[in-house]
Amino acid sequence: MPISVLQFGLGEIGTRIAKLLTEKEGIEIIGATDIDPEKVGLNLSGYLGIEEELGVKVLEDPQEVFSKEPDLVLHSTGSHVPDIYPQLEQCIKAGASVISTTEELSYPYLRNPDLSRDLDEMAEKEGVSVLGTGINPGFIMDYLPTVVSGPMQEVQSVFVQRIQDASVRRKPLQSKIGVGLDQEDFQTEIAEEGGHVGLAESVAIVGGGMGLELEEITETIEPVIAEEGKTTDFFHADPGQVIGIKQVSIGRYKGEALITLDLRMYLDAEEPRDYIKIEGSPEMELTLSGGTHGDVATPAVAVNCIPKIVEASPGLHTMITLPSPAYFEDLDNKDIILSNILS
Amino acid sequence: MPISVLQFGLGEIGTRIAKLLTEKEGIEIIGATDIDPEKVGLNLSGYLGIEEELGVKVLEDPQEVFSKEPDLVLHSTGSHVPDIYPQLEQCIKAGASVISTTEELSYPYLRNPDLSRDLDEMAEKEGVSVLGTGINPGFIMDYLPTVVSGPMQEVQSVFVQRIQDASVRRKPLQSKIGVGLDQEDFQTEIAEEGGHVGLAESVAIVGGGMGLELEEITETIEPVIAEEGKTTDFFHADPGQVIGIKQVSIGRYKGEALITLDLRMYLDAEEPRDYIKIEGSPEMELTLSGGTHGDVATPAVAVNCIPKIVEASPGLHTMITLPSPAYFEDLDNKDIILSNILS
């Protein structure tokens, strides 16, 4: 029996997740929902541009799909836990496990400890598992450095720097990082809104993953300013205007910075990459060349977590409480044992 | 209550594990065993060179320690599953979980499927968990690439290259890679003995972790030949003699190489590093600068797996069935929740 899945949210990421789900064996999409009037009523296969006829129409109300009792919900609607809490509650009470790309859900205890406890209790009671994941937060700046500490006898400090070239990204990302704004508008429109959501959560994932008792997590956001005029498909920035963001979140213990996460997303950023350096014994220094494109990688992480969440104990999980997601083709083949093939 | 541990084997790795165990909170070494007559009877604190008096004497017979009912055994005695099977059986039947650095145990199904099934059943029956791990096999060339595939929508092929400078390694490693041998002696003494143990297991971990149905795993071993004379603290190689090893293991499906692991260990190797490249979408290319020193990292991986194995379901595990090991200081603090510290 394939696992039955509801795709909850058909924005950019949700749509890519739905398409990726159709490419996997052992997974059946039995419903898709979105509130966008232009999407409601569409045939999902046509909307995704795939040949296979899924027999699924995009609905506005997920409750109609819950009557079909999906095993699992892939959820991509918002960034903040309080906003999406009622949706999670609806999924859990319908008996479905949830994998969500909600940024704050990657480590929900940080900003919403009470809601997190409620989610955990509710999921345990209903016998389902809930996970927030994605590439950032969820993998590159938090889960991966935690994994990389696995061969270390001693950790003194963790530094992660993610440099993304925003020139090749889509409009919402360029908008999110303030491309084309004056510096004073950046302060009110970007900096006060918090910029990229989830950087402090990433600090907490690293700290929680290594059992480090952080006493404080801070975040700062600065604009990156154009030295020369720059034009993208969507925006233009004159010299002196904003072309992106430099956001830093630091986790401290007794005033000392133990974890520093440095995220830079701006137009024409040179040498985009993900870089992890953990001081200690042995020192670990790792570079992912070219960086990791969020629009491709976030759907992949979410889908690749499916084999892990279906076997997880009930309750609210984070990436550090589950076995690592890995690429898979066929959900029914995930427990393959390789024997007697040595020649 | 701290977790009580028996250190089973006090060779180079076992000794380093024991020392690292004494540096962790929430873990108590209640026994240590080794068959070396020069170690039997020694006071463990003195042998490890630590100030804390552990009150443990090195014993020849582990059975004496099992009467104290250790929760966990850290096991480092051999490389091959059939050789250490009776020791694992002894641990399991004494009701202790096991973390072992036995290379073949990192993926025991490959060479010993029947013994693996027996271990799994025995561990389940006794309610304990068994894991084989280490840095290589166990982490760098297998677990880490599997993790790195987590953000991938499609995987076409996996290539991992580990280049180690053997000049800075200890005598047994230099001996294992044939330093100073003539080329014909290399064939009989090194190549036919299989070289580094565990490279084919690493291929199987990657294949199993990604659900890839490999049909064949092959291994080749070649000597690296001195162009000029080289002298280490332990050996000398004239031009034309062996200074190390190049070992390649390939996992194939329908004749196509899906997984290629390339291990080079030789004197004065330039740019020692670990390099992972996974072709697919998105392509992942990762470099760990300087490589990862096995004598430091293997004990760390083994000890850092403790929090994961004590919470694991009973049975025989591999790295891909458990949450990732991560650095920790205090076993009692491993489930720390970070809340309300955002400022």
Interface residues (C-beta under 8 A of the other chain):
Chain A: L20 E23 Y107 Y109 L110 R111 P113 I135 F139 I140 Y143 L144 T146 V147 V148 S149 G150 P151 M152 Q153 E154 V155 A200 A204 G207 G208 G209 M210 G211 L212 E213 L214 E215 E216 I217 T218 E219 G280 S281 P282 E283 M284 E285 L286 T287 L288 S289 G290 T292 H293 V296 A297 T298 P299 A300 V301 V303 N304 I320 T321 L322 P323 S324 P325 A326 Y327 F328 E329 D330 N333 K334 I336 I337 L338 S339 N340 I341 L342 S343
Chain B: L20 E23 Y107 Y109 L110 R111 P113 I135 F139 I140 Y143 L144 T146 V147 V148 S149 G150 P151 M152 Q153 E154 V155 A200 A204 G207 G208 G209 M210 G211 L212 E213 L214 E215 E216 I217 T218 E219 G280 S281 P282 E283 M284 E285 L286 T287 L288 S289 G290 T292 H293 V296 A297 T298 P299 A300 V301 V303 N304 I320 T321 L322 P323 S324 P325 A326 Y327 F328 E329 D330 N333 K334 I336 I337 L338 S339 N340 I341 L342 S343
